[in-house]
């Protein structure tokens, strides 16, 4: 077999280089697409996690506020009931004592 003429060898080398360059260009485009997709997915996941955390924190704060308000209301009502009962119980003996002293 005869070696190919130099012009054919140069043309084949140029064609191989162009094909290789095209392959790397496509590979780079593929990697860029994958990187963009991964970045978008990561950003979406982070945003969803942040929104969920904020919603959970807001719900917990609202629940704590409601519980505190309910406890305060219950304590105030109990104190008022105790004061009313105490005054009622306290008032009777005083009247009785006053009546016994007055007689």
DSSP file (Angstrom, degrees, kcal/mol; ACC not computed):
  #  RESIDUE AA STRUCTURE BP1 BP2  ACC     N-H-->O    O-->H-N    N-H-->O    O-->H-N    TCO  KAPPA ALPHA  PHI   PSI    X-CA   Y-CA   Z-CA
    1    1 A X              0   0    0      0, 0.0     2,-0.3     0, 0.0     3,-0.0   0.000 360.0 360.0 360.0 141.2    0.0    0.0    0.0
    2    2 A X        -     0   0    0      1,-0.1     2,-0.1     3,-0.0     3,-0.1  -0.678 360.0-109.5 -90.0 145.6    1.1    3.4   -0.8
    3    3 A X        -     0   0    0     -2,-0.3     3,-0.1     1,-0.1    -1,-0.1  -0.470  44.4 -99.8 -69.2 147.4    1.0    6.1    1.8
    4    4 A X        -     0   0    0      1,-0.1    -1,-0.1    -2,-0.1     5,-0.1  -0.292  45.7 -91.6 -66.6 152.5   -1.7    8.7    1.1
    5    5 A X     >  -     0   0    0      1,-0.1     4,-2.1    -3,-0.1     3,-0.4  -0.250  37.7-111.2 -60.7 154.1   -0.6   12.0   -0.5
    6    6 A X  H  > S+     0   0    0      1,-0.2     4,-2.8     2,-0.2     5,-0.2   0.857 116.9  55.7 -58.3 -36.8    0.3   14.8    2.0
    7    7 A X  H  > S+     0   0    0      1,-0.2     4,-2.4     2,-0.2    -1,-0.2   0.904 108.4  47.8 -64.7 -38.4   -2.7   16.8    1.0
    8    8 A X  H  > S+     0   0    0     -3,-0.4     4,-2.6     2,-0.2    -1,-0.2   0.905 112.4  49.6 -67.0 -40.3   -5.1   13.9    1.8
    9    9 A X  H  X S+     0   0    0     -4,-2.1     4,-2.5     2,-0.2    -2,-0.2   0.912 112.6  47.1 -64.3 -42.3   -3.3   13.4    5.2
   10   10 A X  H  X S+     0   0    0     -4,-2.8     4,-2.5     2,-0.2    -2,-0.2   0.903 112.9  49.0 -65.9 -40.3   -3.6   17.0    6.0
   11   11 A X  H  X S+     0   0    0     -4,-2.4     4,-2.5    -5,-0.2    -2,-0.2   0.901 112.0  48.9 -65.6 -40.2   -7.3   17.1    5.0
   12   12 A X  H  X S+     0   0    0     -4,-2.6     4,-2.6     2,-0.2    -2,-0.2   0.906 112.2  48.5 -65.9 -40.9   -7.9   14.0    7.1
   13   13 A X  H  X S+     0   0    0     -4,-2.5     4,-2.6     2,-0.2    -2,-0.2   0.902 112.5  48.5 -64.3 -41.5   -6.1   15.5   10.1
   14   14 A X  H  X S+     0   0    0     -4,-2.5     4,-2.5     2,-0.2    -2,-0.2   0.899 112.3  48.7 -65.9 -40.1   -8.1   18.7    9.7
   15   15 A X  H  X S+     0   0    0     -4,-2.5     4,-2.5     2,-0.2    -2,-0.2   0.905 112.5  48.4 -66.2 -40.6  -11.4   16.7    9.4
   16   16 A X  H  X S+     0   0    0     -4,-2.6     4,-2.7     2,-0.2    -2,-0.2   0.908 112.4  48.6 -65.2 -41.3  -10.4   14.7   12.5
   17   17 A X  H  X S+     0   0    0     -4,-2.6     4,-2.9     2,-0.2    -2,-0.2   0.912 112.2  48.6 -64.4 -42.2   -9.6   17.9   14.4
   18   18 A X  H  X S+     0   0    0     -4,-2.5     4,-2.5     2,-0.2    -2,-0.2   0.904 113.0  47.7 -64.3 -40.6  -12.8   19.5   13.3
   19   19 A X  H  X S+     0   0    0     -4,-2.5     4,-2.5     2,-0.2    -2,-0.2   0.908 113.2  48.1 -66.5 -40.9  -14.8   16.4   14.4
   20   20 A X  H  X S+     0   0    0     -4,-2.7     4,-2.7     2,-0.2     5,-0.2   0.916 112.5  48.6 -64.6 -43.3  -12.9   16.4   17.7
   21   21 A X  H  X S+     0   0    0     -4,-2.9     4,-2.3     1,-0.2    -2,-0.2   0.907 111.8  49.5 -62.9 -41.7  -13.6   20.1   18.2
   22   22 A X  H  X S+     0   0    0     -4,-2.5     4,-2.5     2,-0.2    -2,-0.2   0.897 110.2  51.5 -63.4 -41.0  -17.3   19.5   17.4
   23   23 A X  H  X S+     0   0    0     -4,-2.5     4,-2.8     2,-0.2    -2,-0.2   0.930 111.8  45.7 -61.8 -46.4  -17.4   16.6   19.8
   24   24 A X  H  X S+     0   0    0     -4,-2.7     4,-2.9     2,-0.2    -1,-0.2   0.868 111.5  53.1 -66.8 -34.5  -15.9   18.7   22.7
   25   25 A X  H  X S+     0   0    0     -4,-2.3     4,-2.3    -5,-0.2    -1,-0.2   0.926 112.1  44.2 -64.3 -44.6  -18.3   21.5   21.8
   26   26 A X  H  X S+     0   0    0     -4,-2.5     4,-2.6     2,-0.2    -2,-0.2   0.902 114.0  50.5 -65.9 -40.1  -21.3   19.2   22.0
   27   27 A X  H  X S+     0   0    0     -4,-2.8     4,-2.7     2,-0.2    -2,-0.2   0.920 111.0  48.7 -63.9 -42.6  -19.9   17.7   25.2
   28   28 A X  H  X S+     0   0    0     -4,-2.9     4,-2.6     2,-0.2    -2,-0.2   0.911 111.4  49.8 -63.0 -41.4  -19.4   21.1   26.7
   29   29 A X  H  X S+     0   0    0     -4,-2.3     4,-2.5     2,-0.2    -2,-0.2   0.908 110.8  50.2 -62.2 -41.8  -22.9   22.1   25.7
   30   30 A X  H  X S+     0   0    0     -4,-2.6     4,-2.5     2,-0.2    -2,-0.2   0.928 112.3  46.5 -62.1 -46.1  -24.2   18.9   27.3
   31   31 A X  H  X S+     0   0    0     -4,-2.7     4,-2.9     2,-0.2    -2,-0.2   0.886 111.3  52.2 -65.1 -37.9  -22.3   19.6   30.6
   32   32 A X  H  X S+     0   0    0     -4,-2.6     4,-2.7     2,-0.2    -2,-0.2   0.921 110.3  48.4 -63.4 -42.8  -23.5   23.2   30.6
   33   33 A X  H  X S+     0   0    0     -4,-2.5     4,-2.6     2,-0.2    -2,-0.2   0.926 112.9  48.1 -62.2 -44.2  -27.1   22.0   30.2
   34   34 A X  H  X S+     0   0    0     -4,-2.5     4,-2.7     2,-0.2    -2,-0.2   0.925 112.6  48.6 -62.4 -44.0  -26.6   19.5   33.0
   35   35 A X  H  X S+     0   0    0     -4,-2.9     4,-2.7     2,-0.2    -2,-0.2   0.914 112.0  48.9 -63.3 -42.6  -25.1   22.2   35.2
   36   36 A X  H  X S+     0   0    0     -4,-2.7     4,-2.6     2,-0.2    -1,-0.2   0.925 112.5  47.9 -63.1 -43.8  -27.9   24.6   34.5
   37   37 A X  H  X S+     0   0    0     -4,-2.6     4,-2.6     2,-0.2    -2,-0.2   0.923 113.0  48.2 -62.8 -44.0  -30.5   21.9   35.3
   38   38 A X  H  X S+     0   0    0     -4,-2.7     4,-2.7     2,-0.2    -2,-0.2   0.921 112.4  48.7 -63.1 -43.8  -28.7   21.0   38.5
   39   39 A X  H  X S+     0   0    0     -4,-2.7     4,-2.6     2,-0.2    -2,-0.2   0.917 112.3  48.4 -63.0 -43.2  -28.4   24.6   39.6
   40   40 A X  H  X S+     0   0    0     -4,-2.6     4,-2.6     2,-0.2    -2,-0.2   0.925 112.7  48.2 -63.3 -44.0  -32.1   25.3   38.8
   41   41 A X  H  X S+     0   0    0     -4,-2.6     4,-2.6     2,-0.2    -2,-0.2   0.924 112.7  48.4 -62.5 -44.1  -33.2   22.2   40.8
   42   42 A X  H  X S+     0   0    0     -4,-2.7     4,-2.6     2,-0.2    -2,-0.2   0.913 112.2  48.8 -63.1 -42.8  -31.0   23.1   43.7
   43   43 A X  H  X S+     0   0    0     -4,-2.6     4,-2.6     2,-0.2    -2,-0.2   0.921 112.3  48.3 -63.8 -43.4  -32.4   26.7   43.7
   44   44 A X  H  X S+     0   0    0     -4,-2.6     4,-2.6     2,-0.2    -2,-0.2   0.922 112.7  48.3 -62.5 -44.1  -36.0   25.4   43.6
   45   45 A X  H  X S+     0   0    0     -4,-2.6     4,-2.6     2,-0.2    -2,-0.2   0.919 112.5  48.6 -63.1 -43.5  -35.3   22.9   46.4
   46   46 A X  H  X S+     0   0    0     -4,-2.6     4,-2.6     2,-0.2    -2,-0.2   0.916 112.2  48.8 -63.2 -43.2  -33.7   25.7   48.6
   47   47 A X  H  X S+     0   0    0     -4,-2.6     4,-2.5     2,-0.2    -2,-0.2   0.922 112.3  48.2 -63.1 -43.8  -36.6   28.0   47.9
   48   48 A X  H  X S+     0   0    0     -4,-2.6     4,-2.6     2,-0.2    -2,-0.2   0.921 112.6  48.5 -62.8 -43.7  -39.1   25.4   48.8
   49   49 A X  H  X S+     0   0    0     -4,-2.6     4,-2.6     2,-0.2    -2,-0.2   0.919 112.0  49.0 -63.2 -43.2  -37.2   24.5   52.0
   50   50 A X  H  X S+     0   0    0     -4,-2.6     4,-2.6     2,-0.2    -2,-0.2   0.917 112.2  48.5 -63.3 -42.7  -37.0   28.1   53.0
   51   51 A X  H  X S+     0   0    0     -4,-2.5     4,-2.6     2,-0.2    -2,-0.2   0.924 112.4  48.5 -64.0 -43.5  -40.7   28.7   52.4
   52   52 A X  H  X S+     0   0    0     -4,-2.6     4,-2.6     2,-0.2    -2,-0.2   0.920 112.2  48.8 -62.9 -43.2  -41.6   25.5   54.4
   53   53 A X  H  X S+     0   0    0     -4,-2.6     4,-2.6     2,-0.2    -2,-0.2   0.916 112.0  48.7 -63.1 -43.1  -39.3   26.6   57.3
   54   54 A X  H  X S+     0   0    0     -4,-2.6     4,-2.6     2,-0.2    -2,-0.2   0.924 112.3  48.5 -63.4 -43.6  -40.9   30.1   57.3
   55   55 A X  H  X S+     0   0    0     -4,-2.6     4,-2.6     2,-0.2    -2,-0.2   0.918 112.4  48.5 -62.8 -43.1  -44.4   28.7   57.2
   56   56 A X  H  X S+     0   0    0     -4,-2.6     4,-2.6     2,-0.2    -2,-0.2   0.916 112.1  48.9 -63.8 -42.7  -43.6   26.3   60.1
   57   57 A X  H  X S+     0   0    0     -4,-2.6     4,-2.6     2,-0.2    -2,-0.2   0.920 112.2  48.5 -63.4 -43.6  -42.0   29.1   62.1
   58   58 A X  H  X S+     0   0    0     -4,-2.6     4,-2.6     2,-0.2    -2,-0.2   0.923 112.5  48.3 -63.2 -43.7  -45.0   31.4   61.6
   59   59 A X  H  X S+     0   0    0     -4,-2.6     4,-2.6     2,-0.2    -2,-0.2   0.919 112.4  48.8 -63.2 -43.2  -47.4   28.6   62.5
   60   60 A X  H  X S+     0   0    0     -4,-2.6     4,-2.6     2,-0.2    -2,-0.2   0.917 111.8  49.0 -63.3 -43.0  -45.4   27.8   65.7
   61   61 A X  H  X S+     0   0    0     -4,-2.6     4,-2.5     2,-0.2    -2,-0.2   0.923 112.5  47.9 -63.3 -43.4  -45.3   31.5   66.7
   62   62 A X  H  X S+     0   0    0     -4,-2.6     4,-2.6     2,-0.2    -2,-0.2   0.918 112.4  49.1 -63.7 -42.9  -49.1   31.9   66.1
   63   63 A X  H  X S+     0   0    0     -4,-2.6     4,-2.6     2,-0.2    -2,-0.2   0.915 111.6  49.2 -63.5 -42.4  -49.7   28.7   68.1
   64   64 A X  H  X S+     0   0    0     -4,-2.6     4,-2.6     2,-0.2    -2,-0.2   0.912 111.7  49.1 -63.2 -42.5  -47.5   29.9   71.0
   65   65 A X  H  X S+     0   0    0     -4,-2.5     4,-2.6     2,-0.2    -2,-0.2   0.927 112.4  47.9 -63.1 -44.4  -49.3   33.3   71.0
   66   66 A X  H  X S+     0   0    0     -4,-2.6     4,-2.7     2,-0.2    -2,-0.2   0.917 112.4  49.0 -63.0 -43.3  -52.7   31.7   71.1
   67   67 A X  H  X S+     0   0    0     -4,-2.6     4,-2.7     2,-0.2    -2,-0.2   0.917 111.9  48.8 -63.4 -43.2  -51.6   29.3   73.9
   68   68 A X  H  X S+     0   0    0     -4,-2.6     4,-2.6     2,-0.2    -2,-0.2   0.924 112.4  48.3 -62.9 -44.0  -50.2   32.3   75.9
   69   69 A X  H  X S+     0   0    0     -4,-2.6     4,-2.6     2,-0.2    -2,-0.2   0.924 112.7  48.1 -62.6 -44.3  -53.4   34.3   75.4
   70   70 A X  H  X S+     0   0    0     -4,-2.7     4,-2.7     2,-0.2    -2,-0.2   0.919 112.6  48.6 -63.0 -43.6  -55.6   31.3   76.4
   71   71 A X  H  X S+     0   0    0     -4,-2.7     4,-2.7     2,-0.2    -2,-0.2   0.921 112.4  48.6 -62.9 -43.8  -53.5   30.7   79.5
   72   72 A X  H  X S+     0   0    0     -4,-2.6     4,-2.6     2,-0.2    -2,-0.2   0.925 112.6  48.0 -62.7 -43.8  -53.6   34.3   80.5
   73   73 A X  H  X S+     0   0    0     -4,-2.6     4,-2.6     2,-0.2    -2,-0.2   0.925 113.0  48.0 -63.1 -44.3  -57.4   34.4   80.0
   74   74 A X  H  X S+     0   0    0     -4,-2.7     4,-2.6     2,-0.2    -2,-0.2   0.922 112.8  48.4 -63.1 -43.8  -57.9   31.2   82.0
   75   75 A X  H  X S+     0   0    0     -4,-2.7     4,-2.6     2,-0.2    -2,-0.2   0.918 112.5  48.3 -63.5 -43.3  -55.6   32.5   84.8
   76   76 A X  H  X S+     0   0    0     -4,-2.6     4,-2.6     2,-0.2    -2,-0.2   0.916 112.5  48.6 -63.6 -42.8  -57.4   35.9   84.9
   77   77 A X  H  X S+     0   0    0     -4,-2.6     4,-2.7     2,-0.2    -2,-0.2   0.917 112.2  48.9 -63.9 -42.5  -60.8   34.1   85.0
   78   78 A X  H  X S+     0   0    0     -4,-2.6     4,-2.8     2,-0.2    -2,-0.2   0.921 111.9  48.9 -63.1 -43.3  -59.7   31.8   87.8
   79   79 A X  H  X S+     0   0    0     -4,-2.6     4,-2.6     2,-0.2    -2,-0.2   0.916 111.9  48.9 -62.3 -42.8  -58.3   34.8   89.8
   80   80 A X  H  X S+     0   0    0     -4,-2.6     4,-2.7     2,-0.2    -2,-0.2   0.920 112.2  48.5 -63.0 -43.4  -61.6   36.7   89.3
   81   81 A X  H  X S+     0   0    0     -4,-2.7     4,-2.9     2,-0.2     5,-0.2   0.925 112.1  49.1 -62.5 -43.9  -63.6   33.6   90.4
   82   82 A X  H  X S+     0   0    0     -4,-2.8     4,-2.9     2,-0.2    -2,-0.2   0.921 112.2  48.3 -61.9 -43.5  -61.4   33.2   93.5
   83   83 A X  H  X S+     0   0    0     -4,-2.6     4,-2.9     2,-0.2     5,-0.2   0.924 113.0  47.7 -63.0 -44.1  -61.8   36.9   94.4
   84   84 A X  H  X S+     0   0    0     -4,-2.7     4,-2.5     2,-0.2    -2,-0.2   0.938 115.3  44.5 -63.5 -45.9  -65.6   36.7   94.0
   85   85 A X  H  X S+     0   0    0     -4,-2.9     4,-3.0     2,-0.2     5,-0.2   0.920 114.4  49.9 -64.3 -42.7  -65.8   33.5   96.1
   86   86 A X  H  X S+     0   0    0     -4,-2.9     4,-3.0    -5,-0.2     5,-0.2   0.924 112.9  45.9 -63.2 -44.9  -63.4   34.9   98.7
   87   87 A X  H  X S+     0   0    0     -4,-2.9     4,-2.8     2,-0.2    -1,-0.2   0.913 113.2  50.5 -63.5 -40.8  -65.4   38.2   99.0
   88   88 A X  H  X S+     0   0    0     -4,-2.5     4,-1.3    -5,-0.2    -2,-0.2   0.941 115.9  41.0 -63.3 -45.3  -68.6   36.3   99.1
   89   89 A X  H  X S+     0   0    0     -4,-3.0     4,-1.1     1,-0.2    -2,-0.2   0.873 117.1  49.5 -68.8 -36.4  -67.3   34.0  101.9
   90   90 A X  H  X S+     0   0    0     -4,-3.0     4,-1.3    -5,-0.2    -2,-0.2   0.851 106.5  56.5 -71.2 -33.9  -65.6   36.9  103.6
   91   91 A X  H  X S+     0   0    0     -4,-2.8     4,-2.1    -5,-0.2    -1,-0.2   0.862 100.4  57.3 -68.5 -35.8  -68.7   39.1  103.5
   92   92 A X  H  X S+     0   0    0     -4,-1.3     4,-2.5     1,-0.2     5,-0.2   0.951 106.3  45.4 -65.7 -51.6  -71.0   36.6  105.3
   93   93 A X  H  X S+     0   0    0     -4,-1.1     4,-3.2     1,-0.2     5,-0.2   0.894 111.8  53.8 -61.9 -36.3  -69.0   36.2  108.6
   94   94 A X  H  X S+     0   0    0     -4,-1.3     4,-3.1     2,-0.2    -1,-0.2   0.939 110.0  46.6 -61.5 -46.1  -68.5   40.0  108.8
   95   95 A X  H  X S+     0   0    0     -4,-2.1     4,-2.6     1,-0.2    -1,-0.2   0.923 113.7  49.0 -62.4 -41.6  -72.2   40.6  108.5
   96   96 A X  H  X S+     0   0    0     -4,-2.5     4,-2.5     2,-0.2    -2,-0.2   0.925 112.8  47.2 -63.6 -43.8  -72.8   37.9  111.1
   97   97 A X  H  X S+     0   0    0     -4,-3.2     4,-2.7     1,-0.2     5,-0.2   0.925 111.7  50.7 -63.0 -43.5  -70.2   39.4  113.4
   98   98 A X  H  X S+     0   0    0     -4,-3.1     4,-2.5    -5,-0.2    -2,-0.2   0.923 111.1  48.6 -61.0 -42.4  -71.6   42.9  113.0
   99   99 A X  H  X S+     0   0    0     -4,-2.6     4,-1.5     1,-0.2    -1,-0.2   0.901 111.9  48.7 -65.1 -39.7  -75.1   41.6  113.7
  100  100 A X  H  < S+     0   0    0     -4,-2.5    -1,-0.2     1,-0.2    -2,-0.2   0.888 113.4  47.0 -69.3 -35.0  -73.9   39.8  116.8
  101  101 A X  H  < S+     0   0    0     -4,-2.7    -2,-0.2     1,-0.2    -1,-0.2   0.875 110.9  52.2 -71.4 -35.5  -72.0   42.9  118.0
  102  102 A X  H  <        0   0    0     -4,-2.5    -1,-0.2     1,-0.2    -2,-0.2   0.796 360.0 360.0 -72.1 -26.0  -75.0   45.1  117.4
  103  103 A X     <        0   0    0     -4,-1.5    -1,-0.2    -5,-0.2    -2,-0.2   0.499 360.0 360.0 -74.3 360.0  -77.4   43.0  119.3
